[in-house]
Amino acid sequence: MSKPVLGIMTLYLDERRKLEERHIYEHMIKEGKAMGLDVYVFTPADVNNSQGLINAMEYDPDNRRWSRRWRSFPNMIFDRCRIQKSPRFQQLLKFRSRYRHLLFLNRPLRNKWTIHQILSTKKRFRPHLPVTRIVTSTSDIHRMLDNHPTVYFKPINGTGGRGILRITKIPGVAGTYEVRGRNHNRSIIKPKRMPSGHLAQYLSAWGHKDRYLVQEGIQLELPDGRVHDYRMLVQKNGSGQWKVTGCVGRVGAQRSVTSNLHGGGRATMMDELLSKWIEDPIQCANIRKEADALGVDIAQFLDGQYGGLCELALDLAIDKKGRVLLLEVNPKPSREVFSQVGDIAAYRDSMVKPLEYALWLYNQKKNTKNAYAKSTNTGLEL
């Protein structure tokens, strides 16, 4: 009896066909084999549309070697493709459109602004959402600064901390702002001070025609001046239920306005970081429970709105009062935060849960198909 087949779809990082998460895929292929799941890796560039075949990348865990083989389309696709500004991303968009009828474990999520808007419709989530506005002109930013000493200016489709600016009013110096942030290559820019009248010109040169939003700045600086937040991974398990796989603290690099690991940040255990921020251990425990419940509720809600989701990473902030705030939702989460803090169980779970969910989803579809076929043969209606 043939095994169900899962195709992990990704994008090459460059023209030399480099893969970003090769070691993750090796683990998933090995775990899948032990579970009775045939797993291979491919990119849209490996698809022969006319023949309906894929030049798949296969990994042999015993010999620790990669090889290529022409394969049929998989039963399910685990889409791990992140946004790129390259022809490869255009190939991805064409693949998603052409093969939208296939069974995907996860589908693309909407941009930051749309996600904020849809979450804002629920009373449950409003207390956990920083004030956020879409930027149509610099006046939107000035209005936010009238009510908040610090705001963040970020692209609605950005990832990894790219292109994010923090704009702060200088205390005691009327009409003057300090701007810090990262450019579109993630490099930390030199802090700049400017009068409010120069802000529009500066941001117009910064935006590169991307759409941006402006968000209330939360005070997250530790005593050493580094910012911190928390990355929570929420995944569907082998019963199709949303569960928190783990949550890890992130501390940004010196002079960074974001905590992203790819931008020089470091991961630390959540309880350790939280106890330094909130001294009361009982309050810390309650915050942890509240954050877990919020993560599952957000995942369930977005899955109900858009469908086709199997995992989400939530970037959470906790202010000095203990308020849990959602900064961002990421539908293509990395897993290295758990490896960095030595949480081996969560690291393994982060790779195994999508496989367990894939098997559950495959069996659900198979049972539904068999039940329909049986009812048709007996003349009964479902």
N, C-alpha and C positions, 0 to 999 in steps of 0.2 A: 504494500500500500504506500503510495507516494506521500511525502511530507508536504504540509502547507508551506508555501514559499513567501518570504518577506523580502522585498527589495528596499534597501535603504538608499534614498535618493539624496545626493549632495551636489555641490558644485566644485569644480577645480578652482584653486586659488589663483593660478596663473597659467601661462601657456605651456609650462612644463608638466602640467597635470598633477600638481601637488595637492594632496588632500589634508585638510586641517585637522581632522579628528580620526586619523587612521587607527591609532591605538584604541580608541573607543569602539570602533567598528570591529576590531579584532576580538575584543572582549565580548561584544554582542554576538558575533558569529559563533564563538566558542560556547557561550551560554545557550544560544539557540539550538545548537547541535545537541546539547545535553537534554534539551526540552522536547526534541522532536520537531524542531522548526528549522527549515532550510533558509539561510540568510545570505544574501549577496548585496554588493554595493554597486551603484551605477550613477551616472550623471546624464542629463538630457543629451549631452553630446555623444553618448554611447548608444543612442537609440537609432535603429534602422527602421524608419516608419514604414517603408514600402514592404519590407519582409516581416514586420511585426516581431523583430528580435532585438535583444539587448546584448551588447558586448560587455558582459558583466565582469566585475572584479570579485574574485573568490579568494577566500583565505583558508589555508589548511592549518588548523591549530596544532596538529601533531608535528608537522615539519616547519611551522612558522614561516610559511611562504605564501606570497600572493601570486595569483595567476589570472589569466583571462579566458573566458569561454562564452560562446554565443548561447544565450538562454532565451526561453520564452518569457513573456511578461509575468511578473509575480502575481500571486493571489492578492497581496496587499502591498501598499507603498507607505513607508515611513519617511515623510518629507523633512529633511534636515537642512534645506537650502535657506541661506540667509541672504539678505539684500546685498547686491553688488552693483557697482556702476561699471558694467562690462557687457560685451556681447553674450557672455555666458548666461547672464541673468535674463536677457531677452529670449534665449533658447528655453530657459525654464518657464517663462510666462507662456510661451507657445505650447510647451509640453502640458502644463496644467490645463490649458484651454482645450487642447486636442483630446486629452485623456481624462477629462473630469468625471467620466462615467466609471472609472476604476475605483476600487476600494482603497481609500486613504485612511491611515490612522489619524492623521492630523492635517488640517487645511490651514491656509494662511489666515492670520488674524488681521483686523483692520488697523489703521494707524492710531497713534497715541491720542489724537484729538477725538476721533470717533469712539474709541474705547472709553475715554473719560465721559463723553456725552451719554453713552448708553448706560454706564454705571451710575451716572447722576440721576437717572430716572427712578432708581430704587432708593427709598428712604433708608434702607439697611446700610447702604454704602456711603451716603453723603457725609456723615461725620468723619469718614476715613479718606476723603479726597481733598488734597490741597486745592485752593482756589486756582483755577486754570482758565485761560482765555486763548482763543486763536488770535494771531497777530495779523491784522489787516493794515495797520500803520503804526508808526512809532507812538502815536497817542495812546494806543492800547497799553504799551509798556509804561508810559508816564502815569496813566490812571492806576495801574497796579502798584507803582512805586508810591503813589499818594497814600496807599493803605498798608503797604508792606515795606519794611526797610530794605529787604533783599528779594530779588526775583531771579528766576532762571529762564533763560531764553534758549529753547531747544528745538531742533527739527522734528517734525511730526513723524518722520520715518527713520530717524537716526538710531544707530546701535553703537554699543561699546564706548559711549561717552563722547563720540565724535561731534564736533561743532556746537558744543554746549557752552554757554556763557553764563556767568553769575554777575548780576548788576546790583551794586550796593550803594545806597546813599551814604555819603561821607558825613559822619556826625559833626555838627558844628560848622559845616561848610555848605551853605545853602546852594542848591542847584548844581551840585557837583557829584559825579558818580565814579565809583571804581569798578572797572570791568576786568574780570578774570575768566579763565576757561581753557578749553582745548580746541585746537583747530580741527579741520576735517581729516587730518592724519593722526589724530589723538595726541599730538604734541602739546605740552603745556605752554601757553603763551605768556609773555611778559605782562604783568598787571599794568593797566593804564588808568589814569585819572583824566576825566574830561568834563567840561560843562554840559549841562543837559542839552543845550542847543547843538552839540556835536554828535549826539548819540545817533540820530537818524542817519547821518552820513556814514558813520562807522558801521552800523548794522546793515545798511544797504550794500556795502562792499563785502560784508561777511556772509550774507545769506545765500549767495550763489543760486538764486531763484528757487530755492527750496521753500516750502511752507514751514512756518514756525509757530510755536505756541509759547506763551509766557505763563510761568507757574510761580505761585507763592513760594518763597524760600523758607525752609524750615531750619532752625538753628541746630546744626548737627556737628559742630566742631568740638572735638575733644580738647582737653587742656593743652595738648601739644600743637593745636591748630589744624590737625588733620580731620577731614570729614569722615563720617562713618554711616553705614546703613546695613540692611540685612537682605540677603537673597534667599527666598523660599522657593523650593521646588515642590509643585503639586502635580501628581500623576494619577492616571487611572490604573487600577490594579487588575488582577486576574479575574475579577468579578465585574469589571466595568465601573467600579466605584472610585470616586475621587478621594485621594488620601495625601496627606503631607509626607513626602519622602524625607525631607530634612530642611533645616534653616541654618544659615551660616552668616556670621558677621563679616563685614568688609570694611577695611580701613584704607582710605585713599593715600596716594603718594603725597609727599610734602609739596605744598603749594597747589595741589590739585583740587578742583571743585567737585570732582566725582570720585567714586570709590572703585571704579571698574578695575578688575584684576589685569586686564590687557593694557591698562594705562598705568601700571606700576603699583596698583593696590595690593593689599595682602588679605588673606582670609584668616579668620579666627573663630573659635567656638562662640556660638550665639550667647550662651549663658555667661561665659566669661566676659564678653564685651558689654552685655546688658547690665551685669552687676556693677560694672565701673561707671555706668551712666545713670542707673537707678539704684540707689543704695538699699532700699527696702526689699528683702528677699521675697516677701509675700506678694508685693506688687509686681516684682519680676515674674513670678510664677503665673500670676493672673494675666500679665501682658503676653506671656508665651501662649497661654490657652486662647486668649482673644485673637492673637495673630494667626494661630492654626485654624480657628473657626472661620476667620475672615478669608483666609486663603482658599479653603474648601468652598465656601459660599460664592466667592468670586468666580472660581473655576466652573462650578455648577451652573451659575447664571450665564456666563459667556458661552459655555457649551450649549445651553438651551437656546441662546440667541442665534448663534452661528452654526453650531453642530460641527462634527468632524474634528474634535479636539481630543488629545490624549495626554498632553502635558503642558504646563505653563510655569514660567518663573516669574515670581512677583518680587519687585524691589520695594522694600518696606522701610519707612523711617519711623523712629520713635522719638518724640520730643521729650523735653524735660518733665512734662506733666504725665508722661506715660501714654500719651495718645498715639495709637498706631495709624500710620498714614500710608496710603498706596502711592508710590512715586511713578511706577511704570509696570506694564505687563509685557513679558517677552515670550513669544510662542516657540522660539528655537533656543532653548536654554542649554548652556554648557554644563559640564558636570565637575570641572576641576576644583571647584570650591570645596567639595567634600574630600577630595584627594589631598588638597593642601592642608586641611586641618586634621588629617588622619582619621576621618570618620569612614572607615573602610566599609562598614555595613551600609551606610547611606550611599556611598559611591557605587557599590555593587547594585543596590536596589535601583538606583537611577538608571542603570543600563538594563536591568532585568525586567522591571515593570512594563516598559513598552512591549517587550517580547511576550510577557504573560497576557497583557491586554490583547495583543495581536492574535494569540491562540484563542482567547475567549471570543473575540470578535469573529474570527473565522468560523468557529463552531456555531456561534449564534446564527450567522448567515447560512451556514450549511444546514442546520436544523430547520430554519425557516423555509429554505428551498425544498428540503425533503418533505416537510409537512404539506407544502403547497402541492408538490407532485403527487403525494398520496391522496390528498383531497380531490385532485383533478381526476385521478384514475378511478376513484370510487364514486365520482359524480357528486361529491359533497362540496359545499361552499365553506370557505374559511369565515 
